[in-house]
Amino acid sequence: MSAQEEILSDGRFSCVARDPRFWEMPEKERKVKIDKRFRAMFHDKKFKLRYTVDKRGRPVNYTSTENLRKFYALSESDSDLSESDSKELVVKKKKKKKAKGREGDS
């Protein structure tokens, strides 16, 4: 028998398998729902930090935005809005760059 089966067959620990306090949390409920007021934290530069090493000194290449996406989720109605807003933000940035380029040529 494996160690897990041995533990569950023991009378002292058999209630652990049936007790909901010890069940793993569903993936859907793990993330905290964020409404539209706070959706800027997913794409705003103020919330973005670039990490080069982790807490133990090993080299990594990720940003704090990835951590935000890991722990927070936009609410269902706002997730559609955030996708369209992020696309609009990219379009606006492109327009600004083109406008700056045209002003510099004059």
Residue frames relative to the residue before (quaternion, step in Angstrom):
aa qw qx qy qz dx dy dz
M 1.0000 0.0000 0.0000 0.0000 0.00 0.00 0.00
S 0.4616 -0.6605 0.5080 0.3042 3.57 -1.10 0.68
A 0.6765 -0.5059 0.3477 0.4069 3.54 -1.24 0.36
Q 0.6321 0.5395 -0.3286 0.4489 3.59 1.02 -0.81
E 0.6762 0.4802 -0.2951 0.4744 3.59 0.88 -0.91
E 0.6283 0.5442 -0.3275 0.4493 3.55 1.03 -0.77
I 0.6586 0.5010 -0.3056 0.4710 3.57 0.99 -0.83
L 0.6912 0.4795 -0.2884 0.4574 3.59 0.90 -0.90
S 0.6516 0.5062 -0.3267 0.4609 3.58 1.09 -0.55
D 0.5506 0.5922 -0.3927 0.4381 3.58 1.24 -0.38
G 0.5138 -0.6887 0.4264 0.2826 3.59 -0.78 1.02
R 0.6353 0.5531 -0.3404 0.4177 3.58 1.05 -0.63
F 0.7854 0.3169 -0.1489 0.5104 3.59 1.07 -0.69
S 0.4121 0.7393 -0.4625 0.2642 3.62 1.21 0.06
C 0.6256 0.5522 -0.3508 0.4250 3.63 1.09 -0.55
V 0.5233 0.6523 -0.4123 0.3616 3.61 1.18 -0.38
A 0.6655 0.5167 -0.3083 0.4416 3.60 0.96 -0.80
R 0.7365 0.4113 -0.2266 0.4869 3.60 1.08 -0.65
D 0.6105 0.5840 -0.3460 0.4080 3.61 1.18 -0.39
P 0.4150 -0.7409 0.4642 0.2517 3.65 -0.59 1.06
R 0.5458 0.6182 -0.4124 0.3872 3.62 1.14 -0.35
F 0.7367 0.4082 -0.2202 0.4921 3.58 1.13 -0.56
W 0.4688 0.6611 -0.4576 0.3657 3.59 1.25 0.08
E 0.5233 -0.6172 0.4827 0.3350 3.53 -1.19 0.52
M 0.5036 -0.6594 0.4688 0.3030 3.56 -1.01 0.84
P 0.5004 -0.6601 0.4612 0.3182 3.62 -0.89 0.85
E 0.6198 -0.5768 0.3949 0.3567 3.56 -1.11 0.74
K 0.6479 0.5487 -0.3132 0.4256 3.56 1.01 -0.83
E 0.7355 0.4173 -0.2238 0.4845 3.58 1.06 -0.72
R 0.5024 0.6862 -0.4189 0.3182 3.63 1.19 -0.18
K 0.7316 0.4176 -0.2360 0.4845 3.54 0.93 -0.87
V 0.4328 -0.6726 0.5412 0.2597 3.53 -1.14 0.76
K 0.3934 -0.7225 0.5200 0.2298 3.58 -0.90 0.94
I 0.1552 -0.7764 0.6088 0.0503 3.54 -0.90 1.04
D 0.2999 -0.7617 0.5397 0.1964 3.60 -0.85 0.88
K 0.7723 -0.4223 0.2348 0.4124 3.55 -1.33 0.15
R 0.5580 0.6160 -0.4016 0.3846 3.62 1.12 -0.42
F 0.7844 0.3338 -0.1560 0.4990 3.57 1.04 -0.72
R 0.4009 0.7477 -0.4641 0.2546 3.60 1.21 0.15
A 0.5312 0.6374 -0.4099 0.3788 3.60 1.19 -0.34
M 0.5921 0.6011 -0.3749 0.3841 3.60 1.09 -0.53
F 0.6216 0.5453 -0.3535 0.4374 3.60 1.20 -0.28
H 0.8161 0.2154 -0.1193 0.5227 3.61 1.10 -0.47
D 0.5260 0.6361 -0.4145 0.3832 3.62 1.25 -0.03
K 0.5183 -0.6646 0.4465 0.3006 3.58 -0.97 0.85
K 0.5743 0.6080 -0.3764 0.3985 3.60 1.13 -0.51
F 0.7208 0.4274 -0.2334 0.4933 3.57 1.12 -0.64
K 0.6332 0.5652 -0.3230 0.4187 3.59 1.22 -0.21
L 0.0028 -0.7651 0.6430 -0.0344 3.53 -0.79 1.11
R 0.2781 -0.7535 0.5741 0.1588 3.55 -1.04 0.77
Y 0.1877 -0.7921 0.5753 0.0801 3.53 -0.72 1.10
T 0.1910 -0.7776 0.5870 0.1192 3.55 -1.03 0.80
V 0.7740 0.1347 -0.0980 0.6109 3.58 1.22 -0.47
D 0.4363 -0.6765 0.5179 0.2894 3.57 -1.16 0.56
K 0.7517 -0.4174 0.2583 0.4404 3.59 -1.27 -0.03
R 0.7006 0.4269 -0.2731 0.5024 3.60 1.23 -0.27
G 0.6179 -0.5967 0.3283 0.3929 3.58 1.26 0.20
R 0.4958 0.6444 -0.4411 0.3799 3.59 1.23 0.11
P 0.4990 -0.6693 0.4482 0.3195 3.61 -0.93 0.76
V 0.0211 0.7717 -0.6339 0.0471 3.54 -1.00 0.94
N 0.1907 -0.7668 0.6009 0.1210 3.52 -1.27 0.30
Y 0.4573 0.6463 -0.5051 0.3435 3.56 0.13 1.27
T 0.3956 -0.7189 0.5277 0.2196 3.55 -1.30 0.28
S 0.6390 -0.5278 0.3913 0.4000 3.54 -1.26 0.29
T 0.5430 0.6176 -0.3980 0.4067 3.60 1.18 -0.44
E 0.6209 0.5341 -0.3402 0.4622 3.58 1.06 -0.70
N 0.6399 0.5087 -0.3254 0.4753 3.58 1.03 -0.72
L 0.6238 0.5313 -0.3434 0.4589 3.59 1.00 -0.76
R 0.6723 0.4892 -0.2992 0.4681 3.59 0.92 -0.86
K 0.6163 0.5623 -0.3359 0.4372 3.57 1.16 -0.60
F 0.7966 0.3284 -0.1477 0.4855 3.58 0.91 -0.91
Y 0.7656 0.2986 -0.1674 0.5446 3.60 1.17 -0.48
A 0.0960 -0.7703 0.6280 0.0555 3.54 -1.19 0.63
L 0.4649 -0.6516 0.5143 0.3078 3.54 -1.04 0.73
S 0.5367 -0.6061 0.4609 0.3637 3.56 -1.07 0.64
E 0.7137 -0.5015 0.2794 0.4013 3.57 -1.16 0.62
S 0.7087 0.4556 -0.2773 0.4618 3.60 0.80 -0.93
D 0.6986 0.4790 -0.2713 0.4570 3.58 1.07 -0.70
S 0.5647 0.6115 -0.4043 0.3792 3.61 1.08 -0.47
D 0.6292 0.5139 -0.3337 0.4782 3.59 1.06 -0.68
L 0.6491 0.5176 -0.3097 0.4635 3.56 1.01 -0.83
S 0.6696 0.5112 -0.3170 0.4357 3.58 0.89 -0.87
E 0.6312 0.5263 -0.3429 0.4551 3.60 1.00 -0.72
S 0.6802 0.4654 -0.2961 0.4828 3.58 0.92 -0.85
D 0.6342 0.5266 -0.3313 0.4591 3.60 1.05 -0.73
S 0.6573 0.5035 -0.3239 0.4578 3.58 0.93 -0.80
K 0.6261 0.5168 -0.3379 0.4761 3.60 1.06 -0.69
E 0.6467 0.5077 -0.3159 0.4735 3.59 1.01 -0.83
L 0.6265 0.5451 -0.3319 0.4475 3.57 1.01 -0.79
V 0.6496 0.5059 -0.3104 0.4751 3.59 0.97 -0.83
V 0.6477 0.5114 -0.3152 0.4686 3.59 0.97 -0.86
K 0.6509 0.5157 -0.3164 0.4585 3.61 0.95 -0.85
K 0.6431 0.5191 -0.3241 0.4604 3.60 0.98 -0.83
K 0.6442 0.5165 -0.3230 0.4625 3.59 0.98 -0.82
K 0.6496 0.5152 -0.3148 0.4620 3.58 0.99 -0.85
K 0.6435 0.5202 -0.3247 0.4582 3.60 0.99 -0.80
K 0.6495 0.5167 -0.3171 0.4589 3.58 0.97 -0.86
K 0.6501 0.5051 -0.3165 0.4713 3.58 0.97 -0.83
A 0.6541 0.5126 -0.3140 0.4591 3.58 0.97 -0.86
K 0.6464 0.5048 -0.3203 0.4741 3.62 0.98 -0.77
G 0.6401 0.5316 -0.3144 0.4570 3.57 1.02 -0.79
R 0.6620 0.5010 -0.2964 0.4722 3.57 1.01 -0.81
E 0.6475 0.5101 -0.3229 0.4651 3.60 1.00 -0.78
G 0.6563 0.5224 -0.3051 0.4509 3.58 1.01 -0.77
D 0.6375 0.5382 -0.3221 0.4474 3.60 1.14 -0.63
S 0.6201 0.5953 -0.3390 0.3822 3.62 1.08 -0.66
